[in-house]
Amino acid sequence: MKVYVKLFALLRQHHPGPDRSVPLEVDLPAGARVADLSAALRLPPKLVRTAFVNNQAVDLQAPLAEGDQVRLFPPIVGG
């Protein structure tokens, strides 16, 4: 199945293309979960902390479906 992933903040440096604002098209096996995107995109697993699928906040163990729009974020820090 294909999902479309946009990387934010520190994760953007792992985007392979010249335009890092363009979502990545990722092929995953049926039954894949949000957490599986770390391996598929070669992201450091501990760096992915927050995910939105189709504009809804989800747990990293949430299942994915064909055509899902995924947004991945690293830990949020600040003061």
DSSP file (Angstrom, degrees, kcal/mol; ACC not computed):
  #  RESIDUE AA STRUCTURE BP1 BP2  ACC     N-H-->O    O-->H-N    N-H-->O    O-->H-N    TCO  KAPPA ALPHA  PHI   PSI    X-CA   Y-CA   Z-CA
    1    1 A M              0   0    0      0, 0.0    27,-3.0     0, 0.0     2,-0.4   0.000 360.0 360.0 360.0 153.2    0.0    0.0    0.0
    2    2 A K  E     +A   27   0A   0     25,-0.2    65,-3.7    23,-0.0    66,-0.3  -0.880 360.0 175.8-107.1 134.6    1.1    3.6   -0.6
    3    3 A V  E     -A   26   0A   0     23,-2.3    23,-3.0    -2,-0.4     2,-0.5  -0.898  25.2-129.7-127.5 162.1    1.1    6.3    2.1
    4    4 A Y  E     -Ab  25  69A   0     64,-2.8    66,-3.6    -2,-0.3     2,-0.4  -0.961  24.0-165.9-120.2 124.1    2.3    9.9    1.8
    5    5 A V  E     -Ab  24  70A   0     19,-2.9    19,-3.7    -2,-0.5     2,-0.5  -0.916  10.7-167.4-120.6 130.6    4.6   11.1    4.6
    6    6 A K  E     - b   0  71A   0     64,-2.6    66,-2.4    -2,-0.4     2,-0.3  -0.966  15.7-147.7-114.4 131.8    5.7   14.7    5.4
    7    7 A L  E     - b   0  72A   0     -2,-0.5     2,-0.3    13,-0.4    66,-0.2  -0.779  13.4-161.5-101.6 141.9    8.6   15.1    7.8
    8    8 A F    >   -     0   0    0     64,-1.6     3,-1.8    -2,-0.3     4,-0.1  -0.865  46.4 -19.4-124.5 156.5    8.9   18.1   10.2
    9    9 A A  G >  S+     0   0    0     -2,-0.3     3,-1.7     1,-0.3     4,-0.3  -0.211 130.6   2.0  54.2-130.0   11.6   19.8   12.2
   10   10 A L  G >  S+     0   0    0      1,-0.3     3,-0.9     2,-0.2    -1,-0.3   0.738 127.3  66.0 -61.5 -23.6   14.7   17.7   12.8
   11   11 A L  G X  S+     0   0    0     -3,-1.8     3,-2.1     1,-0.2    -1,-0.3   0.760  82.6  76.4 -70.4 -23.3   13.2   14.9   10.7
   12   12 A R  G X  S+     0   0    0     -3,-1.7     3,-1.9     1,-0.3    -1,-0.2   0.793  80.5  68.8 -59.9 -28.1   13.4   17.0    7.5
   13   13 A Q  G <  S+     0   0    0     -3,-0.9    -1,-0.3    -4,-0.3    -2,-0.1   0.683  94.0  59.0 -65.4 -14.7   17.1   16.4    7.2
   14   14 A H  G <  S+     0   0    0     -3,-2.1    -1,-0.3    -4,-0.2    -2,-0.2   0.418  76.6 113.2 -92.8   0.4   16.3   12.8    6.4
   15   15 A H    <   -     0   0    0     -3,-1.9     5,-0.1    -4,-0.2     6,-0.0  -0.603  59.2-151.5 -72.5 127.4   14.2   13.7    3.4
   16   16 A P        +     0   0    0      0, 0.0    -1,-0.1     0, 0.0     4,-0.1   0.683  64.7  80.6 -77.9 -17.0   16.1   12.4    0.3
   17   17 A G  S    S-     0   0    0      2,-0.1     3,-0.1     5,-0.1    -2,-0.1  -0.348  84.0-116.4 -92.2 169.6   14.8   15.0   -2.2
   18   18 A P  S    S+     0   0    0      0, 0.0     2,-0.9     0, 0.0    -1,-0.1   0.808 108.2  57.1 -71.2 -28.8   15.9   18.5   -3.0
   19   19 A D    >   -     0   0    0      1,-0.1     3,-1.6     2,-0.0    -2,-0.1  -0.834  66.6-176.1-105.8  96.3   12.4   19.9   -2.0
   20   20 A R  T 3  S+     0   0    0     -2,-0.9   -13,-0.4     1,-0.3    -1,-0.1   0.506  75.9  68.6 -73.5  -3.6   12.0   18.7    1.6
   21   21 A S  T 3  S+     0   0    0    -15,-0.1    -1,-0.3     2,-0.1    -2,-0.0   0.576  79.1  94.6 -89.3  -9.2    8.5   20.2    1.8
   22   22 A V  S <  S-     0   0    0     -3,-1.6   -15,-0.2     1,-0.1    -5,-0.1  -0.683  83.9-114.2 -83.9 130.4    7.1   17.6   -0.7
   23   23 A P        -     0   0    0      0, 0.0     2,-0.3     0, 0.0   -17,-0.3  -0.307  28.3-121.5 -61.8 146.0    5.6   14.5    1.0
   24   24 A L  E     -A    5   0A   0    -19,-3.7   -19,-2.9    -4,-0.1     2,-0.6  -0.709  14.0-134.3 -87.8 138.6    7.3   11.2    0.4
   25   25 A E  E     -A    4   0A   0     -2,-0.3     2,-0.5   -21,-0.2   -21,-0.2  -0.857  29.5-171.3 -91.6 120.8    5.5    8.4   -1.3
   26   26 A V  E     -A    3   0A   0    -23,-3.0   -23,-2.3    -2,-0.6     2,-0.5  -0.956  17.2-146.3-121.9 129.0    6.2    5.2    0.8
   27   27 A D  E     +A    2   0A   0     -2,-0.5   -25,-0.2   -25,-0.2    -2,-0.0  -0.826  27.4 172.2 -91.8 126.8    5.3    1.7   -0.2
   28   28 A L        -     0   0    0    -27,-3.0     3,-0.1    -2,-0.5     2,-0.1  -0.929  34.5-102.6-130.9 154.2    4.5   -0.5    2.9
   29   29 A P    >   -     0   0    0      0, 0.0     3,-1.5     0, 0.0     0, 0.0  -0.387  52.6 -84.6 -71.1 156.7    3.1   -4.0    3.3
   30   30 A A  T 3  S+     0   0    0      1,-0.2    35,-0.1    -2,-0.1     0, 0.0  -0.322 117.8  33.1 -57.0 141.9   -0.6   -4.4    4.3
   31   31 A G  T 3  S+     0   0    0     33,-0.4    -1,-0.2     1,-0.3    34,-0.1   0.480  84.5 152.2  87.5   2.8   -1.0   -4.2    8.0
   32   32 A A    <   -     0   0    0     -3,-1.5    32,-2.6    32,-0.1    -1,-0.3  -0.279  30.9-148.1 -66.9 153.8    1.8   -1.7    8.5
   33   33 A R  B >   -E   63   0B   0     30,-0.3     3,-1.3     1,-0.1     4,-0.4  -0.738  30.0-100.8-117.3 166.4    1.7    0.7   11.4
   34   34 A V  T >  S+     0   0    0     28,-2.2     3,-1.9     1,-0.3     4,-0.4   0.891 121.0  60.3 -54.2 -42.4    2.9    4.3   11.8
   35   35 A A  T >> S+     0   0    0     25,-2.5     3,-1.1     1,-0.3     4,-0.6   0.774  92.2  67.8 -59.2 -27.0    6.0    3.0   13.7
   36   36 A D  H <> S+     0   0    0     -3,-1.3     4,-2.0     1,-0.2    -1,-0.3   0.695  84.0  73.2 -67.0 -18.1    7.0    1.0   10.6
   37   37 A L  H <> S+     0   0    0     -3,-1.9     4,-2.4    -4,-0.4     6,-0.3   0.817  85.0  65.1 -67.0 -29.6    7.7    4.3    8.8
   38   38 A S  H <4>S+     0   0    0     -3,-1.1     5,-3.1    -4,-0.4     4,-0.4   0.946 108.8  38.2 -57.7 -48.8   10.9    4.8   10.8
   39   39 A A  H ><5S+     0   0    0     -4,-0.6     3,-0.8     3,-0.2    -1,-0.2   0.914 115.0  53.7 -68.5 -42.7   12.5    1.7    9.3
   40   40 A A  H 3<5S+     0   0    0     -4,-2.0    -1,-0.2     1,-0.2    -2,-0.2   0.840 119.2  34.6 -61.7 -33.5   11.1    2.3    5.8
   41   41 A L  T 3<5S-     0   0    0     -4,-2.4    -1,-0.2    -5,-0.1    -2,-0.2   0.365 109.9-119.7-102.0   3.5   12.5    5.9    5.8
   42   42 A R  T < 5 +     0   0    0     -3,-0.8    -3,-0.2    -4,-0.4    -4,-0.1   0.899  57.5 158.4  57.3  43.8   15.7    5.0    7.8
   43   43 A L      < -     0   0    0     -5,-3.1    -1,-0.2    -6,-0.3    -2,-0.1  -0.731  55.0-100.1 -93.4 145.3   14.7    7.5   10.5
   44   44 A P    >>  -     0   0    0      0, 0.0     3,-2.2     0, 0.0     4,-0.6  -0.541  35.0-138.8 -61.9 119.3   16.2    7.1   14.0
   45   45 A P  G >4 S+     0   0    0      0, 0.0     3,-0.9     0, 0.0    -7,-0.1   0.821  99.4  54.0 -55.3 -36.2   13.3    5.4   15.8
   46   46 A K  G 34 S+     0   0    0      1,-0.2    -3,-0.0    -8,-0.0    -8,-0.0   0.621  99.2  65.0 -74.7 -10.5   13.7    7.4   19.0
   47   47 A L  G <4 S+     0   0    0     -3,-2.2     2,-0.7    27,-0.1    -1,-0.2   0.692  85.2  78.4 -85.2 -18.8   13.4   10.6   17.0
   48   48 A V    <<  +     0   0    0     -3,-0.9     3,-0.1    -4,-0.6    -1,-0.1  -0.822  49.2 145.5 -93.0 114.3    9.8   10.0   15.8
   49   49 A R        +     0   0    0     24,-2.5     2,-0.4    -2,-0.7    11,-0.2   0.679  56.7  39.6-119.3 -30.4    7.5   10.9   18.7
   50   50 A T  E     -C   73   0A   0     23,-1.9    23,-2.6     9,-0.1     2,-0.4  -0.974  59.4-178.2-131.5 139.4    4.3   12.4   17.3
   51   51 A A  E     -CD  72  58A   0      7,-0.7     7,-2.4    -2,-0.4     2,-0.4  -0.991  12.1-164.3-138.2 146.4    2.3   11.4   14.3
   52   52 A F  E     -CD  71  57A   0     19,-2.1    19,-2.6    -2,-0.4     2,-0.5  -0.996   6.9-165.3-124.5 133.1   -0.8   12.7   12.6
   53   53 A V  E >  S-CD  70  56A   0      3,-2.6     3,-1.2    -2,-0.4    17,-0.2  -0.981  79.9 -14.0-120.4 121.1   -2.7   10.5   10.1
   54   54 A N  T 3  S-     0   0    0     15,-3.2    -1,-0.2    -2,-0.5    16,-0.1   0.904 130.9 -54.0  51.6  45.0   -5.2   12.3    7.9
   55   55 A N  T 3  S+     0   0    0     14,-0.4     2,-0.4     1,-0.2    -1,-0.3   0.628 115.2 114.5  67.5  18.6   -5.0   15.3   10.3
   56   56 A Q  E <  S-D   53   0A   0     -3,-1.2    -3,-2.6     0, 0.0    -1,-0.2  -0.976  71.0-118.9-118.1 130.2   -5.8   13.2   13.4
   57   57 A A  E     +D   52   0A   0     -2,-0.4     2,-0.3    -5,-0.2    -5,-0.2  -0.470  43.5 179.9 -64.1 133.2   -3.2   12.7   16.2
   58   58 A V  E     -D   51   0A   0     -7,-2.4    -7,-0.7    -2,-0.2     2,-0.1  -0.918  31.9-103.1-135.2 160.1   -2.5    9.0   16.5
   59   59 A D    >   -     0   0    0     -2,-0.3     3,-2.0     1,-0.1   -25,-0.3  -0.474  38.5-113.8 -73.0 152.5   -0.4    6.6   18.5
   60   60 A L  T 3  S+     0   0    0      1,-0.3   -25,-2.5   -11,-0.2   -24,-0.2   0.671 117.3  59.5 -65.9 -14.8    2.7    5.3   16.8
   61   61 A Q  T 3  S+     0   0    0    -27,-0.2    -1,-0.3   -28,-0.1    -2,-0.0   0.343  77.8 124.6 -92.9   6.5    1.1    1.8   16.8
   62   62 A A    <   -     0   0    0     -3,-2.0   -28,-2.2     1,-0.1   -27,-0.2  -0.410  65.9-114.0 -66.3 139.4   -1.9    3.0   14.8
   63   63 A P  B     -E   33   0B   0      0, 0.0     2,-0.3     0, 0.0   -30,-0.3  -0.385  26.5-137.6 -72.4 153.3   -2.5    1.0   11.6
   64   64 A L        -     0   0    0    -32,-2.6   -33,-0.4    -2,-0.1     2,-0.3  -0.777  13.4-158.8-109.4 156.4   -2.1    2.6    8.2
   65   65 A A    >   -     0   0    0     -2,-0.3     3,-2.1   -35,-0.1   -35,-0.0  -0.903  39.2 -70.8-130.6 160.1   -4.4    2.3    5.2
   66   66 A E  T 3  S+     0   0    0     -2,-0.3   -63,-0.2     1,-0.3    -1,-0.0  -0.217 118.0  11.8 -49.5 129.4   -3.9    2.9    1.5
   67   67 A G  T 3  S+     0   0    0    -65,-3.7    -1,-0.3     1,-0.2   -64,-0.2   0.448  85.1 159.7  83.0   1.1   -3.5    6.6    0.7
   68   68 A D    <   -     0   0    0     -3,-2.1   -64,-2.8   -66,-0.3     2,-0.6  -0.251  37.5-136.4 -58.4 144.2   -3.1    7.9    4.2
   69   69 A Q  E     -b    4   0A   0    -66,-0.2   -15,-3.2   -64,-0.0     2,-0.4  -0.927  27.4-168.5-102.1 115.1   -1.5   11.3    4.7
   70   70 A V  E     -bC   5  53A   0    -66,-3.6   -64,-2.6    -2,-0.6     2,-0.5  -0.881  14.5-167.0-114.2 136.8    1.1   11.0    7.5
   71   71 A R  E     -bC   6  52A   0    -19,-2.6   -19,-2.1    -2,-0.4     2,-0.4  -0.991  11.8-162.0-119.7 125.5    2.9   13.8    9.3
   72   72 A L  E     -bC   7  51A   0    -66,-2.4   -64,-1.6    -2,-0.5   -21,-0.2  -0.905   7.9-176.2-114.5 138.1    5.8   12.9   11.5
   73   73 A F  E     - C   0  50A   0    -23,-2.6   -24,-2.5    -2,-0.4   -23,-1.9  -0.956  19.1-133.3-130.3 146.4    7.4   15.0   14.3
   74   74 A P        -     0   0    0      0, 0.0   -26,-0.2     0, 0.0   -27,-0.1  -0.276  57.8 -57.3 -82.0 179.8   10.4   14.7   16.6
   75   75 A P        -     0   0    0      0, 0.0     2,-0.5     0, 0.0   -29,-0.0  -0.313  56.8-127.4 -57.4 142.4   10.1   15.4   20.3
   76   76 A I        +     0   0    0     -3,-0.1     2,-0.3     2,-0.0    -3,-0.0  -0.835  36.1 169.4 -95.6 125.7    9.0   19.0   21.0
   77   77 A V        +     0   0    0     -2,-0.5     2,-0.3     0, 0.0     0, 0.0  -0.913  12.7 113.9-131.0 159.3   11.2   21.0   23.4
   78   78 A G              0   0    0     -2,-0.3    -2,-0.0     1,-0.1     0, 0.0  -0.944 360.0 360.0 162.3-179.0   11.3   24.6   24.3
   79   79 A G              0   0    0     -2,-0.3    -1,-0.1     0, 0.0     0, 0.0   0.378 360.0 360.0-158.7 360.0   10.8   27.0   27.0
